[in-house]
Amino acid sequence: MHKPPAAADSPSPSESIQAEIIAAVDLGSNSFHMIVGELRHGQLAILDRIRETVRLAEGLSESGDISPDARQRALDCLSRFGERLRDMKAGSVRAAGTSTIRRAREDSTFMVEAETALGHPIEIISGIEEARLIYSGVAHSLPPTDGFRLVMDIGGGSTELILGQAAQPKALESLHLGCVSMTERFFPSGEITRAGFNKARMAAQLELRPVKAFFRDASDVEAIGTSGTIRSTEAVARELGISESGLTLDAVEQLIDKVLEVQSVSELSLQGLSDRRAQVWPGGLSILAELIRVLNIDDLQISDGALREGLLYDLLGRLQHEDARERTVRAMASRYQVDEQQAGRVARTAADLFAQCNRKWDFSNQIAGNVLDWAAQLHEIGLNISHDGYQRHGAYIAEHADMPGFPRAEQRLLAALIGGQRHSINTSAFKALPKPWRASSLRLLIILRLAVLLNRSRKERAQIPVTIDVTDDSVSVHFDADWLAENPLTIADLEREEGYLSNVGYDLRVL
């Protein structure tokens, strides 16, 4: 079970923050969503919502290629979203790709074209990060409570389950169950049969088997459903008089019987069910029925909040210096018993070197300084596993751990920096990063390596008297002569560092 680090409840938006328009874009497997909000008098007011059915998952092949038709639908949609977001400043828009984009080939040009169409960067987030953000969106859309909530979201390519208390998630799961994928698999060509429903529900049972004991055993829990499949199902149930509010297993079973009255998805015509939702509804109903049955849910209430709202509030938190990534870094440092004093020394030196290099090396990526600081704070997380090669152990932890708040690319950059902090530099880790990041990431690594090297003595002392000058392919470091004389080991380390940096195309000079 994926359990995020404990954290204090996020405070409500501060009225001292200057009013600012922010936006979130959710690139889902079935639909793309955009939400635009503005902070007014300490409260986030929603200005605009747009949803378009793109059916991206429908166009994803087993090899990870996106079909030309699905690709064009996605780019056309993002272009329309981009028109609304065109004048918004960098950092005020957070866009996230979920299940289908996670599975798409990483060497594809699709993401480059998508970011160009939208006009803003797009993050690829993990299933666990998606679950965390969904819970945040739900928590902000419902009245506050101190009790436990079980939140579920059936998407186009995955289903997220989150057990949380108040505003904080306690356990998160992302399952390979989606309304698009299930419909394609068990209702081919739109054909509706009892056998198809039975097979789809059995597949859902098997996927739920590893997690059902944990989520089912949770007592005194309010069950909340959100997003397209669940909200559409409740709407249909209300229109048919099956349910006044929320959903039960009996209500969902009645809806399945109703669907079985027709033979094809194309014949589905129910009040509350849009044509675009009808195309993937049988698969979604199959998942929902098993979620309610297997998890022993008596009454499933519905929330309007979901991933896009979670993205919006998470972005707001970042702007207000309430960044989930900061909490994650602190929690990981504690979990792996990092020497906080040493981490702080390395972080301060790295920040000083970064500030000196920033103008000439032009770290235009907004997160560069933050990721460098986080890498410094966590550079010794592998030390408790083994001193020998601890940087490799640390890199593995950073790349594969559940790190709430971190999109996949940022987590990989963090891992690459931790893994490259000493000894020879393996550039293969940087090749997995987005192309625009690669050159600047290697330069961040050089700064981190120098910061680690200069603090090898682990002594608490005044700021190291070092200045640094850089060009496109050279690094010159200047020390006070007296300081160098007092630190002969540092001189020897810097001489070795000259060779390491030379292998990656940088000339290191010590003056």
Helices and strands as residue ranges (DSSP letters): E 21-27, E 31-40, E 43-53, G 57-59, H 68-85, E 93-97, H 99-103, H 110-118, E 122-124, H 127-141, E 148-154, E 159-165, E 168-175, H 179-186, G 188-190, H 194-217, E 221-226, H 227-239, H 249-259, G 265-267, H 275-278, H 281-294, E 300-303, H 307-319, H 324-335, H 340-361, H 368-378, H 390-400, H 408-419, H 428-431, H 435-454, E 466-470, E 474-479, H 481-486, H 488-502, E 507-510
